[in-house]
Amino acid sequence: MKKSSELMRKSHFLGTKIRNLRKRNHLTLEDLSARCIRVDPHTAPSVSYLSMIERGKRTPSSDMLENFAEVFQKPLSWFLDTDPEPDAITPQKGRSGGIEGMALEPNFLFSNDILQIAIPEMLSQTGISGRQFAHLLIRAHQEHHQNHFPDLERAADEVGDKNLYLSVEDLMMLIKKQGLKLNWFDEVPNEVMDDSGHVFNHLITSYFEEPNVVHINRLLEKNSARLKYDLAVHIGHSVLHELKGLRCVLRTGGFNTAVLPATDTTPNAQDILTAWHDFESSFFAGALLCPKVAYRQLLDSYGYEIDIHQHLNISPSVAMRRMTVVSPYPHWHYFDAYLPGKLKAVYRGNGIPLPWGNMRSVEDPCQHWAVFRKFVAQSQQSSAQLSILNVNGKPHLYCCESLKVNDLVENAHVLCAGIDLNPAIDAQGISADEVVQELQALCIKQGGASVVPWHLKKQLMSVAKILNINWIDRGINNDVRVICTRGTACPRQPSCYETG
């Protein structure tokens, strides 16, 4: 009784502190309740009770408060002091990506009329096709909104009824409900050459033919994960777009431009519209196979382990791309990389610079990026890496998990999902600038990589536990590495690219 009365006396700002702390860590009421249940189901609050605590209508028991302390890695005294938290604890509202733009000044030079004249000329001079430009526009739009497309999510939920375990048979039934017919065809992989002379295996996996026929490569019968994705994409096109005049061809293997040679660099309105429709349908497919709420809950219970794709019988690329969408933490990136230096898929909601171009190869890419190191690694297991990269003059600490896989036609490529840890460190009242600068100085002193010293490891492990991403913990126990975007910007001493 004495303990409870003491708690009541010290709970003046408790509800507000819990609410602000929850929001600062990008958790919903449902997320926090679920986290508490995993700590101790007996002391965890329900969603409704948690809401009342935050509004000051209920006071948590001491056991429940200990549960909160474990989730947020705070001492009990933090919750019970008599000082309100500063306003800075409340995160900025809205979703905006981490990619920075530039001021378009003088403004009159960036009018629609001038841009419509200048862009085709620019593309022609740089050798960038209209299709590549369309993908760049879409990627910028996607990153700016940090993968937040609620209309596409709702459309997928209505079609799939939020079923996280759709089977091939379920998707076949949905195909029929859309009035589509399936036709199986036989085609074997063939070799294609990209614009830099590298040869890849390539295969058409499926395509649409008017008025309502979806042709599926029979090779997909042996790969149900890829078959599910292709079926989901065609369902997406049927739900979202008019099928008349639709051009939808799905491929695997190599880099997109290797199999889609550009004959005209002038951006074509139809090409841009087709690219946008393809993006929408691909996003829809991910949402159909991994509905947001259910997948988020499953990821939370699995600690965001990459092998969750095996549990759902989906491809690892779909599983990892959806992580960037459904996670309550918004600062993610994702790469799908092929040698010699091609990015088939890119997402940078956290503003991380590219390690190489996805429109051209670069001569001096930093060899210490996790995607490069994974290509030469012997192990097929996923691996975690902490990396420090200067972004706009400020060091950022990233953690990523990389997985080397073979596509359907046996081309090796590396999938990489990662997050920017700086916002998560700052959210715990720790100065990310000080932590990362100390780590960076230590790495440079040690030749570019270093173990994480214990006093920093302890802080980072608390952050990993709050984020509930297991591979961050594994990354902390590996060396942290200094990386750069190009060899000419190498911060290591001596530089990796110094010549005699």
matplotlib code that plots the C-alpha trace (Angstrom):
import matplotlib.pyplot as plt

x = [0.0, 2.8, 4.5, 1.2, 0.6, 4.1, 3.6, 0.4, 2.2, 4.9, 2.8, 2.0, 3.5, 3.6, 0.9, 2.4, 5.9, 4.7, 2.8, 5.7, 8.2, 5.9, 5.6, 9.2, 9.9, 7.2, 5.1, 1.3, -0.7, -1.1, 2.7, 3.5, 0.9, 2.3, 5.9, 4.7, 3.0, 6.3, 8.1, 5.4, 1.8, 0.6, 1.6, 1.1, -1.7, -4.4, -4.6, -7.6, -6.0, -2.8, -4.8, -6.3, -2.8, -1.6, -4.6, -4.0, -7.2, -5.4, -2.1, 0.0, 0.9, 4.5, 4.8, 3.4, 5.8, 8.7, 7.4, 7.5, 11.0, 12.1, 10.5, 12.0, 15.3, 14.8, 15.3, 12.1, 13.2, 12.9, 9.2, 8.7, 10.6, 8.6, 9.8, 7.9, 9.8, 10.9, 8.8, 11.6, 10.6, 7.6, 8.5, 7.8, 4.5, 4.1, 6.2, 9.0, 11.9, 15.5, 16.6, 17.5, 16.7, 18.1, 16.5, 15.1, 16.3, 15.8, 12.3, 11.4, 14.1, 12.3, 8.9, 7.0, 7.6, 11.3, 11.7, 9.7, 12.3, 15.4, 14.8, 14.7, 17.9, 19.6, 18.7, 19.9, 23.3, 23.8, 22.5, 19.7, 16.6, 13.1, 12.4, 15.4, 14.2, 10.7, 12.2, 14.2, 11.1, 9.2, 12.0, 12.2, 8.4, 8.6, 11.5, 9.9, 6.8, 8.8, 6.8, 3.6, 0.8, -2.4, -4.6, -2.6, -2.5, -6.3, -6.9, -4.7, -6.4, -9.8, -8.8, -6.8, -8.9, -5.6, -4.7, -0.9, -0.8, -2.2, -1.3, -0.8, -4.3, -5.7, -4.1, -5.3, -8.8, -8.3, -7.1, -10.3, -12.4, -10.8, -12.0, -8.4, -7.5, -4.2, -2.1, 1.2, 4.0, 7.5, 10.6, 14.1, 16.6, 18.7, 21.8, 21.7, 24.4, 24.1, 25.4, 28.8, 29.3, 28.4, 26.4, 23.4, 20.9, 17.5, 14.0, 10.4, 8.4, 5.0, 3.1, -0.4, -2.2, -5.4, -8.2, -7.7, -5.0, -2.0, 0.7, 2.9, 6.2, 6.0, 9.4, 7.5, 5.7, 8.9, 9.3, 6.1, 7.4, 8.1, 4.9, 2.9, 4.6, 3.9, 0.2, -0.1, 1.3, -1.2, -4.0, -2.7, -2.8, -6.4, -7.6, -5.8, -5.6, -7.6, -6.6, -7.1, -3.8, -1.9, 1.7, 2.9, 5.9, 7.7, 11.3, 14.1, 17.8, 20.3, 19.7, 16.5, 18.2, 20.1, 16.8, 15.1, 17.4, 16.7, 16.1, 15.0, 16.3, 13.3, 10.9, 7.7, 4.5, 3.3, 6.5, 6.4, 2.7, 3.6, 6.5, 4.2, 1.6, 4.3, 5.4, 1.8, 1.2, 4.5, 3.7, 0.2, 1.7, 3.8, 0.9, -1.3, 1.3, 2.4, -0.6, 0.7, -0.8, -0.4, 3.1, 4.2, 3.0, 4.8, 8.0, 7.8, 7.5, 10.4, 12.7, 12.8, 14.8, 15.4, 14.5, 10.9, 10.4, 10.7, 7.9, 5.6, 6.8, 7.6, 10.8, 13.4, 13.3, 9.5, 10.0, 12.8, 11.2, 8.0, 10.1, 10.8, 7.1, 5.5, 8.2, 7.2, 10.7, 10.8, 14.5, 15.2, 17.1, 17.0, 19.3, 19.1, 22.6, 24.1, 27.8, 29.7, 27.9, 24.3, 21.4, 18.2, 16.2, 16.8, 14.9, 16.5, 13.9, 16.7, 18.7, 21.7, 23.8, 24.2, 27.3, 27.2, 24.8, 21.8, 22.1, 25.8, 28.8, 31.4, 35.1, 35.9, 33.0, 33.9, 34.8, 33.7, 30.0, 28.2, 26.8, 30.3, 31.7, 28.8, 29.5, 32.9, 31.8, 31.8, 28.9, 25.3, 24.0, 22.8, 25.3, 25.0, 27.3, 27.6, 28.9, 29.8, 29.2, 29.5, 26.3, 26.3, 29.4, 27.8, 28.7, 25.7, 25.7, 23.9, 23.2, 22.2, 21.6, 22.8, 21.9, 23.4, 20.9, 20.6, 17.7, 15.5, 18.1, 21.1, 22.4, 24.0, 22.8, 22.8, 19.8, 20.4, 18.0, 19.3, 18.4, 20.0, 20.6, 21.2, 17.5, 17.0, 20.0, 18.8, 15.3, 16.8, 18.2, 21.7, 23.7, 24.0, 26.6, 28.9, 28.5, 29.1, 31.9, 33.7, 33.2, 34.4, 37.6, 38.3, 37.8, 40.1, 42.7, 42.5, 42.8, 39.1, 37.4, 37.1, 35.3, 32.7, 34.0, 31.9, 30.5, 29.1, 28.1, 25.9, 24.1, 23.7, 22.4, 19.6, 18.7, 18.6, 16.4, 13.9, 13.8, 13.4, 15.6, 17.8, 20.4, 21.3, 22.5, 24.6, 26.0, 27.1, 29.1, 31.0, 33.5, 32.1, 33.5, 34.0, 32.6, 32.3, 30.4, 33.5, 37.2, 38.0, 36.1, 37.7, 38.1, 40.4, 44.0, 45.8, 43.1, 42.2, 42.7, 46.1, 48.5, 52.2]
y = [0.0, 2.4, 1.7, 2.4, 5.7, 6.8, 6.1, 8.2, 11.1, 11.1, 10.5, 14.1, 13.9, 10.1, 9.8, 12.6, 11.1, 7.7, 9.1, 11.3, 8.5, 6.1, 8.7, 9.5, 5.8, 5.8, 3.2, 3.0, 2.1, -1.4, -1.6, -0.7, -3.0, -5.9, -5.1, -5.1, -8.4, -10.0, -8.6, -9.9, -10.6, -10.4, -6.8, -5.5, -3.0, -3.4, -0.8, 0.9, 0.9, 2.3, 5.1, 6.0, 6.0, 8.5, 10.7, 10.7, 8.7, 5.7, 5.3, 2.2, -0.2, -0.4, -3.8, -2.3, 0.6, -1.8, -3.3, 0.1, 0.6, -2.6, -1.8, 1.7, 0.8, 3.6, 3.5, 3.7, 7.0, 8.6, 7.9, 9.2, 12.5, 15.6, 17.5, 17.5, 16.4, 19.2, 19.8, 18.4, 14.9, 15.1, 14.1, 16.3, 15.6, 14.3, 11.9, 13.3, 11.4, 11.9, 12.8, 16.4, 18.5, 21.8, 25.3, 25.8, 29.4, 31.6, 30.2, 31.2, 28.9, 26.0, 26.7, 23.8, 25.1, 25.5, 22.1, 20.4, 21.7, 21.2, 17.7, 15.9, 17.7, 16.8, 13.1, 13.0, 14.5, 12.2, 9.0, 8.5, 6.9, 8.2, 4.9, 5.4, 9.0, 7.7, 5.2, 8.0, 10.2, 7.3, 6.5, 10.2, 10.2, 6.9, 8.1, 11.5, 9.8, 7.1, 4.3, 5.6, 4.8, 4.2, 3.9, 1.0, -0.6, -0.4, -1.8, -4.8, -5.3, -5.3, -7.9, -10.2, -9.7, -9.0, -12.7, -13.0, -16.6, -16.5, -19.6, -20.1, -21.6, -18.6, -16.3, -18.4, -17.9, -14.1, -14.2, -15.8, -13.3, -10.5, -12.2, -13.2, -16.4, -18.2, -19.8, -21.6, -21.3, -22.8, -20.6, -21.2, -18.6, -16.8, -14.7, -10.9, -8.2, -4.9, -1.6, -2.2, -5.6, -7.8, -10.9, -12.0, -14.8, -13.5, -15.0, -13.7, -15.0, -13.8, -11.3, -10.0, -10.3, -8.5, -8.8, -10.9, -13.6, -13.8, -16.0, -17.7, -19.4, -23.1, -22.8, -20.9, -24.1, -25.1, -21.7, -20.9, -17.8, -16.1, -17.5, -15.8, -12.5, -12.6, -13.5, -10.7, -8.2, -9.1, -9.0, -5.5, -4.4, -5.7, -3.9, -0.6, -0.1, -0.5, -3.7, -2.3, -1.4, -2.6, -3.6, -5.8, -8.1, -9.5, -10.6, -11.9, -11.8, -9.1, -5.4, -4.0, -1.9, -5.0, -6.5, -3.3, -1.4, 2.2, 3.3, 6.9, 9.0, 11.4, 10.8, 9.3, 10.1, 6.5, 5.0, 7.1, 6.2, 2.5, 2.7, 4.3, 1.6, -1.1, 0.5, 0.7, -2.9, -4.1, -2.2, -3.7, -7.1, -6.6, -5.3, -8.2, -10.9, -9.0, -7.0, -4.1, -4.7, -8.5, -8.4, -5.7, -7.8, -10.9, -8.9, -7.6, -11.1, -12.3, -9.4, -8.5, -11.6, -11.8, -15.6, -14.7, -15.1, -18.8, -18.8, -17.0, -18.7, -15.4, -14.2, -12.6, -9.4, -9.0, -9.6, -7.1, -4.4, -4.6, -4.1, -0.6, 0.0, -1.5, -0.8, 2.0, 3.3, 5.3, 5.7, 2.7, 1.9, -1.1, -2.2, -5.1, -5.2, -7.1, -7.1, -5.4, -2.4, -2.3, -1.5, -3.2, -1.7, 1.2, 2.8, 5.5, 6.7, 7.6, 9.7, 7.4, 8.2, 5.6, 3.4, 3.3, 4.6, 2.7, 4.3, 3.8, 2.0, 4.0, 3.5, 3.8, 2.5, 2.1, -1.5, -1.5, -1.2, -4.3, -5.1, -5.3, -7.4, -9.8, -10.6, -12.0, -13.6, -17.4, -17.8, -17.8, -16.8, -13.2, -10.9, -7.6, -4.6, -1.3, 1.5, 5.1, 7.4, 11.2, 12.7, 16.4, 16.8, 14.9, 11.3, 8.8, 5.4, 2.8, -0.9, -3.3, -6.9, -8.4, -11.6, -13.2, -15.1, -16.4, -15.3, -17.7, -18.0, -18.3, -14.8, -14.0, -10.7, -9.2, -7.9, -5.3, -3.7, -1.2, 1.8, 5.1, 4.8, 8.5, 9.3, 6.3, 7.3, 10.9, 9.6, 8.1, 11.5, 10.5, 12.8, 10.8, 13.3, 12.7, 8.9, 8.6, 11.1, 9.1, 5.9, 7.4, 8.8, 5.4, 3.6, 6.0, 5.6, 1.8, 1.9, 2.1, -0.4, -1.1, -3.0, -1.0, 0.0, -1.2, 2.1, 2.8, -0.8, -0.6, 2.5, 1.0, -2.3, -0.4, 1.3, -2.1, -3.5, -0.6, -0.9, -4.7, -5.5, -8.5, -7.9, -4.5, -6.4, -8.7, -5.7, -4.1, -7.3, -7.0, -4.4, -1.0, 0.2, 3.6, 3.8, 6.4, 7.0, 7.1, 6.4, 10.0, 10.8, 8.1, 9.3, 6.5, 7.2, 6.1, 6.3, 3.0, 4.6, 6.4, 5.7, 5.6]
z = [0.0, 0.9, -2.5, -4.4, -2.5, -3.2, -6.8, -6.8, -5.3, -7.9, -11.0, -11.9, -15.3, -15.7, -18.4, -20.5, -20.2, -21.3, -24.2, -25.4, -25.0, -27.0, -29.8, -29.8, -30.5, -33.2, -31.4, -31.5, -28.5, -29.9, -30.4, -26.8, -25.4, -27.4, -26.3, -22.7, -23.1, -24.3, -21.2, -18.8, -19.9, -16.3, -15.8, -19.4, -20.0, -22.5, -25.3, -23.7, -20.2, -21.7, -23.3, -20.0, -18.4, -21.0, -20.4, -16.7, -15.9, -14.5, -12.6, -13.5, -10.7, -9.7, -11.5, -14.7, -14.4, -14.2, -17.4, -19.1, -17.8, -19.4, -22.7, -22.9, -21.1, -18.5, -14.7, -12.6, -11.2, -14.7, -14.7, -11.2, -11.1, -10.7, -13.8, -17.0, -20.2, -22.5, -25.6, -27.7, -26.7, -29.0, -32.6, -35.5, -37.1, -40.6, -42.7, -44.8, -46.2, -45.2, -48.8, -49.0, -52.1, -53.3, -53.5, -57.0, -57.5, -59.4, -59.4, -63.0, -64.4, -62.9, -64.4, -66.0, -69.5, -69.1, -67.4, -70.2, -72.7, -70.5, -69.1, -72.5, -73.6, -70.3, -70.6, -74.2, -73.2, -70.2, -71.9, -69.3, -70.9, -70.3, -68.5, -66.1, -65.4, -64.6, -62.1, -60.5, -60.2, -58.6, -56.2, -55.1, -54.5, -52.6, -50.4, -49.8, -48.4, -46.6, -48.3, -46.9, -49.4, -47.4, -50.5, -51.9, -48.4, -48.1, -51.6, -50.8, -47.4, -49.1, -51.7, -49.4, -46.3, -44.4, -44.6, -43.8, -44.9, -48.5, -50.4, -54.1, -54.2, -52.5, -55.0, -57.9, -56.5, -56.3, -59.9, -61.0, -58.9, -61.0, -64.1, -65.2, -66.8, -66.4, -69.1, -68.5, -71.0, -71.3, -71.6, -70.4, -69.3, -71.9, -71.6, -72.1, -72.0, -70.2, -71.5, -69.8, -71.4, -68.5, -69.2, -67.0, -67.1, -67.8, -67.8, -68.4, -65.5, -66.4, -68.6, -69.3, -72.6, -73.4, -72.7, -69.5, -69.8, -67.4, -68.8, -66.2, -66.8, -65.9, -64.1, -61.3, -60.4, -58.6, -56.9, -55.0, -53.4, -56.7, -58.1, -55.3, -56.0, -59.8, -59.1, -56.6, -59.0, -61.7, -59.2, -58.3, -62.0, -62.3, -59.1, -59.6, -63.3, -66.5, -68.1, -71.6, -73.2, -70.1, -70.6, -67.7, -68.2, -65.1, -65.4, -63.2, -63.6, -64.2, -64.3, -65.8, -68.5, -69.7, -71.0, -71.8, -74.1, -74.5, -78.1, -77.2, -74.3, -74.6, -71.7, -73.0, -71.1, -71.7, -70.4, -67.2, -66.7, -67.2, -64.8, -62.2, -62.7, -62.3, -59.0, -57.6, -58.5, -57.0, -53.8, -53.8, -54.2, -51.1, -49.1, -50.3, -49.2, -46.1, -44.8, -42.7, -39.2, -39.2, -40.7, -38.3, -35.3, -36.7, -37.3, -33.7, -32.3, -34.5, -33.8, -37.5, -38.4, -42.1, -42.3, -41.5, -45.3, -44.9, -42.3, -44.8, -48.0, -49.6, -51.2, -48.9, -51.1, -50.5, -46.7, -46.5, -48.6, -46.5, -43.3, -44.5, -44.8, -41.8, -39.1, -36.7, -37.1, -40.3, -41.0, -43.3, -46.5, -48.8, -51.6, -54.1, -55.6, -58.5, -59.5, -61.0, -59.4, -60.2, -57.9, -59.2, -56.4, -54.1, -51.2, -48.9, -46.5, -44.1, -46.6, -46.9, -50.0, -52.7, -52.6, -56.4, -59.1, -60.2, -63.6, -64.1, -62.6, -60.7, -60.8, -57.1, -55.0, -51.3, -50.8, -47.1, -47.6, -46.4, -49.8, -51.3, -48.4, -48.7, -52.3, -51.4, -48.1, -48.0, -45.7, -47.1, -43.8, -43.3, -41.6, -39.7, -39.9, -38.1, -40.5, -40.0, -43.0, -43.3, -44.6, -45.3, -43.0, -40.1, -39.2, -39.1, -37.6, -39.7, -39.1, -41.8, -42.4, -45.7, -47.4, -50.5, -52.6, -56.1, -58.2, -60.2, -63.0, -60.6, -60.7, -57.3, -55.7, -52.3, -50.4, -47.7, -45.3, -42.8, -40.5, -39.5, -35.7, -35.1, -34.5, -32.3, -30.2, -29.9, -28.9, -25.7, -24.6, -25.7, -28.0, -31.3, -32.5, -29.5, -29.7, -33.4, -33.5, -30.7, -32.6, -35.9, -34.3, -32.7, -36.1, -37.9, -35.2, -35.6, -39.4, -40.4, -38.1, -34.4, -31.8, -30.0, -26.6, -23.6, -22.5, -26.0, -26.5, -23.4, -24.8, -28.2, -26.9, -25.0, -28.3, -30.1, -27.4, -27.7, -31.5, -31.1, -34.1, -33.3, -36.0, -34.5, -31.4, -33.7, -35.5, -32.2, -31.4, -34.7, -35.7, -36.7, -40.0, -41.5, -45.1, -47.7, -51.0, -53.3, -52.9, -53.4, -50.2, -48.1, -44.5, -43.5, -42.6, -44.7, -47.4, -49.1, -52.4, -51.9, -54.7, -54.4]

ax = plt.figure().add_subplot(projection="3d")
ax.plot(x, y, z, "-o")
ax.set_aspect("equal")
plt.show()
